């Protein structure tokens, strides 16, 4: 069954799953900003849920994807697809079936995580060296979940190199995956620039939608990526955290060239303050964890906003949430 007509009527823009970064709170903030700017994400994908020995209880799925309690959507209405990671086909299929019963609108399978702890336990990108295992997992999940639930995969170009690309393509096309997201680097290349967008081109022969990902920090890079990869579909990762308005800038840069339109797609620092305070105030985490998570985000924002660097210098050793909020408010007045 093809889902192209339903999910890919127009070029899609997705918020990437990033472990320890795009958690439910960050998804809520970033999808709200995108919606406010008039270019909501078509969907986001959850952080991976690790499948090891049994079908996980419901509370684990709700922990990683609390949006399942709200029609699998963020408060701004962005759908959240559930991503699973594991190496046992039947177990992955059983967990995918349960996730679908809990309300997952789609299942994504992680073959891209480069973390050593994950790879050493035969999960994530290490399976790119086992195309037959990839085929078994995807096909088992596709056969197990209801036909109306899409099953997608996220991969890299390979593990240590790209020598398995032909076999990976074969596994994907034979498995019945409904679409494919490709991070345009191998596991060994990690997150070091550049991304090799042109190597995505060869996957376009699969006759399923292909989504390009990796090293997209600006609208110009997004356009270069789409041209080199030969696909109009993008997944935005660290660039979307660094510049929460990137998704809107991409499409405004693609479709328009007037200054007035570009300005509507730009989120100024003063407009981002309220979202940062909301992040600091709205979470079921203790303050120590929350402040640490916020500092991670602020550190990334320094790459996109000069004002963030000033705030960072003033609060990088601060542990009191109220003091940090005061510093943010003061940064607008300076």
HUHU-V68934 format. One record per helix or strand. SS is the DSSP state (A for helix, B for strand). FROM is the first residue (numbers start at 1). LEN is the number of residues. Records with the same first field share a line. If there is no record, write none. Layout:
# HUHU-V68934
SS: FROM-LEN ; FROM-LEN
This chain:
# HUHU-V68934
A: 4-4 ; 24-13 ; 58-7 ; 66-5 ; 89-13 ; 116-4 ; 124-6 ; 131-14 ; 165-11 ; 197-10 ; 219-11 ; 238-5 ; 246-10 ; 259-6 ; 269-13 ; 287-15 ; 306-10 ; 321-13
B: 13-3 ; 43-3 ; 49-2 ; 73-1 ; 79-7 ; 106-6 ; 150-7 ; 179-5 ; 209-5 ; 233-4
